Amino acid sequence: MGRKPSNRPTSFDIAYRAGVSQPTVSRALRGSKAVSAATRARIEAIARELNYSVDKNASSLRSQRSNTIALLFFEEQTPDDSKINPFFLAMLGSITRQCANRGLDLLISFQKMEDDWHVRYQDSHRADGLILLGYGDYTLYESRLRQLVGQGTQFVRWGSVNEENIGATVGSDNFGAGRLAGEHLIGLGRRRIAFLGQADEHYPEFAERYRGLRAAMASAGLDCDPALQCDTISHENLGQAAMRSLIDKGVEFDAVFAASDLIAIGAMRALSAAGRAIPRDVAVMGFDDLPAASMTNPPLTTVMQDLKGAGERLVETLAALIEDAPLPETTLGGKLIVRGSTSA
């Protein structure tokens, strides 16, 4: 799995040859009992074949415990000046409580992607591991994750969970939730469902939600018109612009599934300005269940992500990495919250 081997052997090359994830390689080469004896032996054999050796400096850094973990928020485009996605802010409470339950101190920091945050935390020994929240375009963020892995830094991030993940990732079942959203709209008799969100490798969570929607439509014998998918990121003004562009194109649609609540809120503004009644003319639903979702007019139907479970799972996963213990389940389910934007 992962990328093809390079000239200089890395743990990613071993993972590719062994057909396992990179975190499995790291645990196996540390002698972790969380990896089966057979898999560990196969990985060790490939490592010897490639003349790969574990970074002893990184290993020694891991043994110096501070009993502290760091939570790093990354700058994103937001409707206000906070530059932090409100979904991640809402996760903070459960992360803090879970750290307290485990007797861990928590450092909270705001980072710009261009800063050398990965070097600062690794070299100063300020924390035993990192929780990473928010990243924007994943293709720009990916190289930093590889640097963390190469330095032996223990980290977990919230994102799209798949076999190609770099390091440990916790996230929602985005495909299942997207399918749930599609089934809800189809069950209401909607047949032309627009999707607002950049659905490609730059935003893999959005892409999975769109894939789930398409699966629901295919199961119902409905065509998913590519003209009804409009790229946008999680920002109210950009959601409004995306909805406006579909309206201006003159394409027909009777429902909108937005990849986030912020996009959906912007879309509702554009629909109202165009004289489209919600939900009579167009049913609208979002994703996240932010506090603002219940305050729109009409209130927004959405898929609720498990914020409490997410915070707990992030801390538990990082603690397992630090303690070299088996990792918990990393995928959480979503829940449909029906409000007035789809059902009068």
Secondary structure, DSSP 8 states (H G I E B T S, - for coil): --S---SS--HHHHHHHHTS-HHHHHHHHTT-TTS-HHHHHHHHHHHHHTT----HHHHHHHHS--SEEEEEEE----SSSS-S-HHHHHHHHHHHHHHHHTT-EEEEEEE-TTS-HHHHHHHHT--SEEEEE--SSHHHHHHHHHHHHHTT--EEEES---TT-SSEEEEE-HHHHHHHHHHHHHHTT---EEEES--STTSHHHHHHHHHHHHHHHHTT----GGGEE---S-HHHHHHHHHHHHHHT---SEEEESSHHHHHHHHHHHHHTT--TTTT-EEEEEE--GGGGGSSS--EEEEE-HHHHHHHHHHHHHHHHHT------EE-EEEE--TTT--
